[in-house]
Amino acid sequence: MNKSTSKKLTNWLVSTVFLVLVGAFSLLNQPSASAQLQTPPVTTQYTAVPITSVAANVRHLLETNECVGCNLMGATLKDANLPAANLENANLQGADLERANLQGTNLQGANLQGADLGKANIIGANLERANLFDADLEKANLTDANILGANFQGADLEKAIGPQGFTMQ
């Protein structure tokens, strides 16, 4: 066999292998026709859950005196007048409630971890099962407040006025 025939045969073989590989890879990217016929169309319906900002929740609270279970994390409510507000199960973690009027407010199950409640009027409020871990309650008035099951661990209770029978440390 001469060199030119051998060279032609080698070129033809390399070209053929190349074309076969290109064809094989292009078929890999194609969806299978049988899979398309056997797979029923999937229709997914999404229910949009409204995402409400802390600022919107603060506006709602100030307008309606109610924000049950809402997110008020880090909210600024300094000097807010919220007597008899309903904040059951609300997240007030790190909120600023210094000097706020929370007299008779329902804070049952609320998360007030690290919140500033210094000098706040919390007379007669419901703090049952509330989380006041590391909260600042310095000089706060909790007279007649329901504190059953509330967590005061690490809270600053300096000069706070507690409910009858509860000694502030």
BAPANU-439234 format. One record per residue: x, y, z of N, C-alpha, C in turn. Coordinates in Angstrom, 3 decimals, m for minus. Layout:
<sites>
+----------+----------+----------+----------+----------+----------+----------+----------+----------+
!    neast !   nnorth !      nup !   caeast !  canorth !     caup !    ceast !   cnorth !      cup !
+----------+----------+----------+----------+----------+----------+----------+----------+----------+
!        X !        Y !        Z !        X !        Y !        Z !        X !        Y !        Z !
...
+----------+----------+----------+----------+----------+----------+----------+----------+----------+
</sites>
This chain:
<sites>
+----------+----------+----------+----------+----------+----------+----------+----------+----------+
!    neast !   nnorth !      nup !   caeast !  canorth !     caup !    ceast !   cnorth !      cup !
+----------+----------+----------+----------+----------+----------+----------+----------+----------+
!    0.840 !   m1.175 !    0.000 !    0.000 !    0.000 !    0.000 !    0.884 !    1.237 !    0.000 !
!    0.584 !    2.161 !   m0.859 !    1.464 !    3.310 !   m0.950 !    1.084 !    4.357 !    0.094 !
!    1.972 !    5.347 !    0.262 !    1.816 !    6.354 !    1.303 !    0.603 !    7.224 !    1.077 !
!    0.282 !    7.611 !   m0.131 !   m0.844 !    8.509 !   m0.387 !   m2.172 !    7.816 !   m0.090 !
!   m2.286 !    6.536 !   m0.403 !   m3.514 !    5.803 !   m0.105 !   m3.662 !    5.644 !    1.409 !
!   m2.573 !    5.373 !    2.065 !   m2.591 !    5.237 !    3.523 !   m2.968 !    6.558 !    4.192 !
!   m2.467 !    7.637 !    3.674 !   m2.765 !    8.966 !    4.213 !   m4.229 !    9.303 !    3.997 !
!   m4.758 !    8.982 !    2.793 !   m6.164 !    9.243 !    2.494 !   m7.065 !    8.427 !    3.415 !
!   m6.699 !    7.184 !    3.646 !   m7.488 !    6.299 !    4.496 !   m7.495 !    6.807 !    5.935 !
!   m6.346 !    7.268 !    6.393 !   m6.248 !    7.811 !    7.757 !   m7.093 !    9.069 !    7.891 !
!   m7.024 !    9.976 !    6.913 !   m7.833 !   11.205 !    6.937 !   m9.321 !   10.876 !    6.929 !
!   m9.690 !    9.905 !    6.073 !  m11.098 !    9.510 !    5.992 !  m11.568 !    8.932 !    7.328 !
!  m10.734 !    8.098 !    7.983 !  m11.072 !    7.479 !    9.255 !  m11.211 !    8.533 !   10.353 !
!  m10.301 !    9.481 !   10.422 !  m10.356 !   10.562 !   11.424 !  m11.591 !   11.419 !   11.204 !
!  m11.901 !   11.750 !    9.957 !  m13.089 !   12.546 !    9.646 !  m14.357 !   11.814 !   10.043 !
!  m14.410 !   10.521 !    9.757 !  m15.592 !    9.722 !   10.080 !  m15.796 !    9.656 !   11.590 !
!  m14.730 !    9.411 !   12.334 !  m14.819 !    9.363 !   13.808 !  m15.273 !   10.713 !   14.348 !
!  m14.740 !   11.790 !   13.805 !  m15.128 !   13.136 !   14.222 !  m16.612 !   13.384 !   14.002 !
!  m17.111 !   13.046 !   12.812 !  m18.520 !   13.239 !   12.494 !  m19.422 !   12.392 !   13.391 !
!  m19.009 !   11.175 !   13.680 !  m19.793 !   10.304 !   14.562 !  m19.861 !   10.907 !   15.975 !
!  m18.737 !   11.418 !   16.477 !  m18.718 !   12.032 !   17.801 !  m19.575 !   13.293 !   17.855 !
!  m19.486 !   14.140 !   16.841 !  m20.307 !   15.354 !   16.789 !  m21.788 !   14.990 !   16.771 !
!  m22.138 !   14.021 !   15.965 !  m23.533 !   13.575 !   15.894 !  m24.020 !   13.008 !   17.221 !
!  m23.180 !   12.218 !   17.885 !  m23.555 !   11.615 !   19.165 !  m23.773 !   12.688 !   20.226 !
!  m22.865 !   13.673 !   20.309 !  m23.012 !   14.733 !   21.305 !  m24.217 !   15.618 !   21.034 !
!  m24.518 !   15.863 !   19.796 !  m25.691 !   16.688 !   19.495 !  m26.979 !   15.958 !   19.845 !
!  m26.991 !   14.642 !   19.749 !  m28.176 !   13.867 !   20.134 !  m28.369 !   13.850 !   21.645 !
!  m27.293 !   13.965 !   22.399 !  m27.400 !   13.967 !   23.853 !  m28.184 !   15.174 !   24.359 !
!  m28.128 !   16.280 !   23.660 !  m28.827 !   17.491 !   24.079 !  m30.298 !   17.509 !   23.673 !
!  m30.723 !   16.552 !   22.893 !  m32.109 !   16.505 !   22.427 !  m32.974 !   15.724 !   23.405 !
!  m34.163 !   16.236 !   23.746 !  m35.044 !   15.485 !   24.629 !  m35.572 !   14.253 !   23.909 !
!  m35.785 !   13.235 !   24.652 !  m36.274 !   11.986 !   24.094 !  m37.734 !   12.147 !   23.684 !
!  m38.043 !   11.724 !   22.461 !  m39.418 !   11.841 !   21.961 !  m40.352 !   10.959 !   22.761 !
!  m39.908 !    9.784 !   23.149 !  m40.793 !    8.895 !   23.915 !  m41.026 !    9.450 !   25.313 !
!  m40.027 !   10.105 !   25.884 !  m40.206 !   10.689 !   27.208 !  m41.202 !   11.835 !   27.148 !
!  m41.189 !   12.591 !   26.059 !  m42.129 !   13.692 !   25.911 !  m43.552 !   13.178 !   25.762 !
!  m43.735 !   12.080 !   25.083 !  m45.079 !   11.552 !   24.870 !  m45.643 !   10.915 !   26.133 !
!  m44.787 !   10.323 !   26.958 !  m45.257 !    9.612 !   28.134 !  m45.380 !   10.498 !   29.365 !
!  m44.750 !   11.641 !   29.391 !  m44.784 !   12.525 !   30.553 !  m45.939 !   13.508 !   30.410 !
!  m46.899 !   13.453 !   31.346 !  m48.011 !   14.402 !   31.260 !  m47.530 !   15.807 !   31.608 !
!  m48.180 !   16.801 !   31.050 !  m47.774 !   18.171 !   31.370 !  m48.049 !   18.468 !   32.849 !
!  m47.114 !   19.158 !   33.491 !  m47.242 !   19.502 !   34.895 !  m47.630 !   20.963 !   34.995 !
!  m48.727 !   21.213 !   35.660 !  m49.137 !   22.594 !   35.893 !  m49.046 !   22.840 !   37.390 !
!  m48.202 !   23.748 !   37.762 !  m47.992 !   24.069 !   39.165 !  m48.604 !   25.418 !   39.441 !
!  m49.392 !   25.454 !   40.495 !  m50.026 !   26.707 !   40.879 !  m49.357 !   27.182 !   42.159 !
!  m48.864 !   28.386 !   42.152 !  m48.217 !   28.948 !   43.318 !  m49.157 !   29.935 !   43.970 !
!  m49.252 !   29.820 !   45.291 !  m50.041 !   30.786 !   46.038 !  m49.078 !   31.836 !   46.551 !
!  m49.287 !   33.036 !   46.138 !  m48.398 !   34.115 !   46.541 !  m48.646 !   34.473 !   47.997 !
!  m47.587 !   34.404 !   48.799 !  m47.669 !   34.800 !   50.191 !  m47.141 !   36.223 !   50.266 !
!  m47.987 !   37.143 !   50.722 !  m47.527 !   38.532 !   50.756 !  m46.390 !   38.703 !   51.762 !
!  m45.373 !   39.374 !   51.339 !  m44.252 !   39.670 !   52.224 !  m44.456 !   41.093 !   52.714 !
!  m44.638 !   41.200 !   54.027 !  m44.903 !   42.498 !   54.610 !  m43.657 !   42.964 !   55.346 !
!  m43.242 !   44.165 !   55.078 !  m42.042 !   44.701 !   55.711 !  m42.338 !   45.102 !   57.152 !
!  m41.290 !   45.228 !   57.935 !  m41.427 !   45.670 !   59.321 !  m42.063 !   47.065 !   59.353 !
!  m41.647 !   47.932 !   58.438 !  m42.211 !   49.293 !   58.395 !  m43.715 !   49.259 !   58.130 !
!  m44.149 !   48.381 !   57.222 !  m45.583 !   48.246 !   56.942 !  m46.313 !   47.698 !   58.163 !
!  m45.686 !   46.760 !   58.873 !  m46.305 !   46.218 !   60.087 !  m46.404 !   47.269 !   61.182 !
!  m45.397 !   48.135 !   61.295 !  m45.435 !   49.224 !   62.283 !  m46.584 !   50.172 !   61.957 !
!  m46.728 !   50.536 !   60.677 !  m47.845 !   51.416 !   60.268 !  m49.181 !   50.768 !   60.607 !
!  m49.311 !   49.477 !   60.297 !  m50.553 !   48.749 !   60.591 !  m50.834 !   48.758 !   62.096 !
!  m49.814 !   48.502 !   62.895 !  m49.971 !   48.500 !   64.348 !  m50.417 !   49.861 !   64.860 !
!  m49.781 !   50.916 !   64.407 !  m50.119 !   52.257 !   64.874 !  m51.515 !   52.694 !   64.425 !
!  m51.975 !   52.194 !   63.280 !  m53.306 !   52.531 !   62.775 !  m54.418 !   51.722 !   63.435 !
!  m54.145 !   50.428 !   63.692 !  m55.211 !   49.533 !   64.166 !  m55.039 !   49.072 !   65.605 !
!  m53.886 !   49.329 !   66.203 !  m53.566 !   48.872 !   67.553 !  m53.540 !   47.345 !   67.630 !
!  m53.254 !   46.694 !   66.497 !  m53.218 !   45.236 !   66.433 !  m52.198 !   44.778 !   65.398 !
!  m51.463 !   43.734 !   65.772 !  m50.503 !   43.138 !   64.851 !  m50.183 !   41.737 !   65.361 !
!  m51.160 !   40.875 !   65.323 !  m51.036 !   39.515 !   65.851 !  m50.066 !   38.702 !   65.000 !
!  m49.065 !   38.121 !   65.657 !  m48.115 !   37.248 !   64.986 !  m47.257 !   37.909 !   63.932 !
!  m47.217 !   39.205 !   63.899 !  m46.475 !   39.866 !   62.818 !  m45.010 !   40.088 !   63.185 !
!  m44.228 !   40.429 !   62.177 !  m42.802 !   40.662 !   62.335 !  m42.537 !   42.137 !   62.594 !
!  m42.106 !   42.425 !   63.823 !  m41.724 !   43.779 !   64.199 !  m40.283 !   43.776 !   64.715 !
!  m39.506 !   42.842 !   64.167 !  m38.124 !   42.659 !   64.599 !  m37.313 !   43.936 !   64.363 !
!  m36.735 !   44.465 !   65.456 !  m35.915 !   45.664 !   65.369 !  m36.701 !   46.946 !   65.146 !
!  m38.015 !   46.891 !   65.293 !  m38.857 !   48.070 !   65.050 !  m38.561 !   49.181 !   66.052 !
!  m38.700 !   50.409 !   65.598 !  m38.542 !   51.560 !   66.471 !  m39.928 !   52.030 !   66.890 !
!  m40.254 !   51.745 !   68.146 !  m41.551 !   52.125 !   68.713 !  m41.347 !   52.916 !   69.999 !
!  m40.266 !   53.647 !   70.023 !  m39.924 !   54.477 !   71.184 !  m41.036 !   55.489 !   71.421 !
!  m41.497 !   55.577 !   72.665 !  m42.560 !   56.510 !   73.083 !  m43.901 !   56.214 !   72.422 !
!  m44.070 !   55.026 !   71.840 !  m45.332 !   54.678 !   71.166 !  m46.461 !   54.548 !   72.186 !
!  m47.650 !   54.954 !   71.787 !  m48.836 !   54.861 !   72.634 !  m49.675 !   53.690 !   72.140 !
!  m49.535 !   52.540 !   72.812 !  m50.194 !   51.314 !   72.366 !  m50.983 !   50.650 !   73.496 !
!  m51.851 !   51.416 !   74.194 !  m52.605 !   50.794 !   75.273 !  m53.585 !   49.762 !   74.714 !
!  m53.655 !   48.603 !   75.385 !  m54.575 !   47.514 !   75.016 !  m54.355 !   47.008 !   73.584 !
!  m53.154 !   47.163 !   73.067 !  m52.850 !   46.649 !   71.725 !  m52.798 !   45.125 !   71.766 !
!  m53.033 !   44.492 !   70.624 !  m52.949 !   43.037 !   70.540 !  m51.707 !   42.680 !   69.738 !
!  m50.682 !   42.224 !   70.445 !  m49.414 !   41.829 !   69.837 !  m49.104 !   40.366 !   70.170 !
!  m50.142 !   39.569 !   70.266 !  m49.970 !   38.160 !   70.602 !  m49.092 !   37.481 !   69.557 !
!  m48.097 !   36.749 !   70.047 !  m47.148 !   35.995 !   69.212 !  m46.366 !   36.858 !   68.220 !
!  m46.302 !   38.144 !   68.434 !  m45.544 !   39.024 !   67.543 !  m44.048 !   38.865 !   67.807 !
!  m43.241 !   39.093 !   66.784 !  m41.791 !   39.052 !   66.921 !  m41.284 !   40.475 !   67.085 !
!  m40.948 !   40.817 !   68.326 !  m40.440 !   42.144 !   68.652 !  m38.975 !   42.062 !   69.083 !
!  m38.284 !   41.065 !   68.578 !  m36.887 !   40.860 !   68.954 !  m36.072 !   42.099 !   68.592 !
!  m35.366 !   42.639 !   69.600 !  m34.508 !   43.798 !   69.390 !  m35.253 !   45.096 !   69.133 !
!  m36.558 !   45.114 !   69.364 !  m37.352 !   46.331 !   69.124 !  m37.060 !   47.386 !   70.192 !
!  m37.206 !   48.648 !   69.807 !  m37.026 !   49.755 !   70.737 !  m38.403 !   50.220 !   71.199 !
!  m38.749 !   49.832 !   72.430 !  m40.039 !   50.199 !   73.028 !  m39.819 !   51.065 !   74.275 !
!  m38.697 !   51.763 !   74.293 !  m38.378 !   52.600 !   75.447 !  m39.472 !   53.640 !   75.670 !
!  m39.923 !   53.744 !   76.912 !  m40.975 !   54.680 !   77.351 !  m42.320 !   54.461 !   76.654 !
!  m42.515 !   53.316 !   76.008 !  m43.785 !   53.044 !   75.319 !  m44.890 !   52.783 !   76.335 !
!  m46.109 !   53.160 !   75.965 !  m47.284 !   52.877 !   76.787 !  m47.889 !   51.568 !   76.301 !
!  m47.650 !   50.504 !   77.051 !  m48.157 !   49.178 !   76.707 !  m49.161 !   48.707 !   77.768 !
!  m49.813 !   49.649 !   78.410 !  m50.751 !   49.310 !   79.478 !  m51.888 !   48.448 !   78.931 !
!  m52.066 !   47.274 !   79.534 !  m53.132 !   46.360 !   79.132 !  m52.905 !   45.676 !   77.797 !
!  m51.719 !   45.785 !   77.256 !  m51.403 !   45.194 !   75.946 !  m51.267 !   43.681 !   76.048 !
!  m51.742 !   42.976 !   75.013 !  m51.614 !   41.525 !   74.951 !  m50.315 !   41.187 !   74.244 !
!  m49.338 !   40.732 !   75.021 !  m48.037 !   40.313 !   74.499 !  m47.840 !   38.823 !   74.750 !
!  m48.930 !   38.088 !   74.838 !  m48.863 !   36.656 !   75.110 !  m48.081 !   35.951 !   73.999 !
!  m47.048 !   35.204 !   74.404 !  m46.239 !   34.452 !   73.449 !  m45.355 !   35.306 !   72.559 !
!  m45.260 !   36.595 !   72.836 !  m44.453 !   37.490 !   72.004 !  m42.961 !   37.259 !   72.251 !
!  m42.170 !   37.486 !   71.222 !  m40.717 !   37.385 !   71.337 !  m40.157 !   38.789 !   71.521 !
!  m39.736 !   39.087 !   72.757 !  m39.178 !   40.397 !   73.087 !  m37.694 !   40.261 !   73.449 !
!  m37.059 !   39.245 !   72.891 !  m35.654 !   38.995 !   73.194 !  m34.808 !   40.202 !   72.788 !
!  m34.049 !   40.716 !   73.768 !  m33.161 !   41.849 !   73.506 !  m33.868 !   43.163 !   73.255 !
!  m35.174 !   43.216 !   73.483 !  m35.928 !   44.455 !   73.254 !  m35.626 !   45.467 !   74.357 !
!  m35.738 !   46.750 !   74.022 !  m35.554 !   47.825 !   74.994 !  m36.928 !   48.260 !   75.478 !
!  m37.244 !   47.882 !   76.717 !  m38.512 !   48.256 !   77.353 !  m38.250 !   49.151 !   78.560 !
!  m37.109 !   49.828 !   78.546 !  m36.752 !   50.712 !   79.653 !  m37.797 !   51.806 !   79.827 !
!  m38.230 !   51.998 !   81.086 !  m39.204 !   53.031 !   81.472 !  m40.562 !   52.842 !   80.798 !
!  m40.829 !   51.661 !   80.258 !  m42.118 !   51.412 !   79.588 !  m43.223 !   51.187 !   80.616 !
!  m44.433 !   51.602 !   80.263 !  m45.621 !   51.368 !   81.082 !  m46.235 !   50.053 !   80.612 !
!  m46.031 !   48.992 !   81.413 !  m46.512 !   47.663 !   81.043 !  m47.565 !   47.205 !   82.069 !
!  m48.196 !   48.161 !   82.715 !  m49.186 !   47.870 !   83.755 !  m50.328 !   47.042 !   83.173 !
!  m50.618 !   45.922 !   83.840 !  m51.750 !   45.082 !   83.453 !  m51.608 !   44.380 !   82.112 !
!  m50.418 !   44.363 !   81.547 !  m50.202 !   43.701 !   80.254 !  m50.166 !   42.189 !   80.430 !
!  m50.463 !   41.470 !   79.352 !  m50.400 !   40.013 !   79.360 !  m49.076 !   39.588 !   78.731 !
!  m48.155 !   39.150 !   79.570 !  m46.842 !   38.692 !   79.111 !  m46.711 !   37.175 !   79.272 !
!  m47.832 !   36.476 !   79.313 !  m47.809 !   35.030 !   79.505 !  m47.016 !   34.362 !   78.380 !
!  m46.038 !   33.556 !   78.766 !  m45.155 !   32.819 !   77.842 !  m44.356 !   33.730 !   76.906 !
!  m44.221 !   34.990 !   77.253 !  m43.421 !   35.907 !   76.430 !  m41.938 !   35.638 !   76.665 !
!  m41.135 !   35.851 !   75.640 !  m39.695 !   35.682 !   75.735 !  m39.052 !   37.049 !   75.930 !
!  m38.563 !   37.303 !   77.155 !  m37.916 !   38.565 !   77.482 !  m36.429 !   38.347 !   77.766 !
!  m35.869 !   37.314 !   77.165 !  m34.461 !   36.984 !   77.336 !  m33.606 !   38.188 !   76.930 !
!  m32.734 !   38.611 !   77.847 !  m31.818 !   39.746 !   77.614 !  m32.534 !   41.062 !   77.309 !
!  m33.797 !   41.181 !   77.659 !  m34.524 !   42.434 !   77.416 !  m34.123 !   43.478 !   78.462 !
!  m34.212 !   44.745 !   78.098 !  m33.930 !   45.847 !   79.017 !  m35.263 !   46.336 !   79.579 !
!  m35.486 !   46.048 !   80.860 !  m36.721 !   46.463 !   81.536 !  m36.404 !   47.441 !   82.668 !
!  m35.274 !   48.117 !   82.548 !  m34.871 !   49.053 !   83.591 !  m35.937 !   50.139 !   83.776 !
!  m36.404 !   50.278 !   85.025 !  m37.407 !   51.266 !   85.429 !  m38.767 !   51.056 !   84.761 !
!  m39.010 !   49.862 !   84.209 !  m40.315 !   49.567 !   83.609 !  m41.323 !   49.269 !   84.722 !
!  m42.593 !   49.557 !   84.455 !  m43.653 !   49.314 !   85.432 !  m44.500 !   48.133 !   84.957 !
!  m44.372 !   46.996 !   85.675 !  m45.107 !   45.781 !   85.336 !  m46.193 !   45.471 !   86.369 !
!  m46.676 !   46.467 !   87.066 !  m47.720 !   46.270 !   88.068 !  m48.906 !   45.562 !   87.428 !
!  m49.385 !   44.517 !   88.115 !  m50.554 !   43.730 !   87.679 !  m50.379 !   43.039 !   86.321 !
!  m49.171 !   42.934 !   85.830 !  m48.928 !   42.235 !   84.557 !  m48.990 !   40.725 !   84.787 !
!  m49.481 !   39.997 !   83.796 !  m49.505 !   38.537 !   83.841 !  m48.183 !   38.057 !   83.257 !
!  m47.320 !   37.493 !   84.112 !  m46.000 !   37.053 !   83.662 !  m45.860 !   35.535 !   83.758 !
!  m46.971 !   34.841 !   83.810 !  m46.965 !   33.385 !   83.937 !  m46.211 !   32.748 !   82.763 !
!  m45.138 !   32.024 !   83.074 !  m44.358 !   31.327 !   82.051 !  m43.468 !   32.225 !   81.218 !
!  m43.358 !   33.492 !   81.571 !  m42.491 !   34.407 !   80.814 !  m41.027 !   34.125 !   81.139 !
!  m40.156 !   34.319 !   80.168 !  m38.719 !   34.090 !   80.325 !  m38.027 !   35.437 !   80.542 !
!  m37.548 !   35.641 !   81.777 !  m36.838 !   36.871 !   82.122 !  m35.330 !   36.633 !   82.247 !
!  m34.840 !   35.497 !   81.770 !  m33.432 !   35.162 !   81.909 !  m32.565 !   36.227 !   81.241 !
!  m31.618 !   36.748 !   82.003 !  m30.687 !   37.745 !   81.490 !  m31.285 !   39.130 !   81.316 !
!  m32.550 !   39.320 !   81.685 !  m33.201 !   40.627 !   81.528 !  m32.676 !   41.611 !   82.567 !
!  m32.582 !   42.871 !   82.174 !  m32.180 !   43.941 !   83.085 !  m33.442 !   44.458 !   83.764 !
!  m33.588 !   44.120 !   85.056 !  m34.778 !   44.504 !   85.811 !  m34.465 !   45.568 !   86.860 !
!  m33.358 !   46.291 !   86.666 !  m32.943 !   47.300 !   87.635 !  m34.013 !   48.379 !   87.796 !
!  m34.441 !   48.563 !   89.036 !  m35.436 !   49.572 !   89.428 !  m36.790 !   49.369 !   88.736 !
!  m37.045 !   48.171 !   88.227 !  m38.347 !   47.877 !   87.611 !  m39.364 !   47.602 !   88.709 !
!  m40.598 !   47.954 !   88.452 !  m41.686 !   47.678 !   89.387 !  m42.402 !   46.443 !   88.887 !
!  m42.356 !   45.391 !   89.683 !  m42.922 !   44.111 !   89.264 !  m44.339 !   43.897 !   89.747 !
!  m44.970 !   42.848 !   89.222 !  m46.295 !   42.489 !   89.704 !  m46.226 !   42.064 !   91.171 !
!  m47.336 !   42.135 !   91.843 !  m47.383 !   41.770 !   93.250 !  m46.894 !   40.334 !   93.415 !
!  m45.979 !   40.117 !   94.349 !  m45.442 !   38.805 !   94.615 !  m44.237 !   38.449 !   93.761 !
!  m43.854 !   39.301 !   92.848 !  m42.689 !   39.047 !   92.003 !  m41.605 !   40.027 !   92.426 !
!  m40.461 !   39.496 !   92.819 !  m39.362 !   40.366 !   93.240 !  m38.430 !   40.637 !   92.069 !
!  m38.214 !   41.892 !   91.816 !  m37.309 !   42.301 !   90.742 !  m35.889 !   42.293 !   91.305 !
!  m34.958 !   41.804 !   90.531 !  m33.575 !   41.694 !   90.991 !  m32.718 !   42.746 !   90.371 !
+----------+----------+----------+----------+----------+----------+----------+----------+----------+
</sites>
